[in-house]
Amino acid sequence: PHLRVTPPTPPPSKKQRKETARRLRKQQRAAELEGIFDTLSADGYTLVFTDGSSAETEGVGRVAGYGIYAHPDISISAYVPVHFRQTNNTAELLAVVRALQILSFGKVAICTDSE
């Protein structure tokens, strides 16, 4: 029988190590958020997820929009009205304001990716 020798696996590159560390941090943060969401839900909060964005549209200019999601009843996506500044921040804030207007009852926890 022939003996097959497998060469050793080279150590991960600096880029691979950084990517692995980044992925691990994301997984840890996701687990933390899941715990927070579970606690808020158990305490009777309605979890509302919001997001806003804007982009340059050819022939139109900058257009902004937002999304609101509150399981299972509310899923909204809308454009920011033209009389508002068409920016990501405007869209983010308008999403939160609209969510609070719609869910004007009980305890509400707004979850957004803005800092």
Protein Blocks (a to p, Z undefined) as FASTA:
>chain_A
ZZddddddddddfklmmmmmmmmmmmmmmmmmmmmmmmmmmnopacddddddddddehkb
pcddddddddfkbccdddddfkbccdfklmmmmmmmmmmmmmmgcjdddddfbZZ
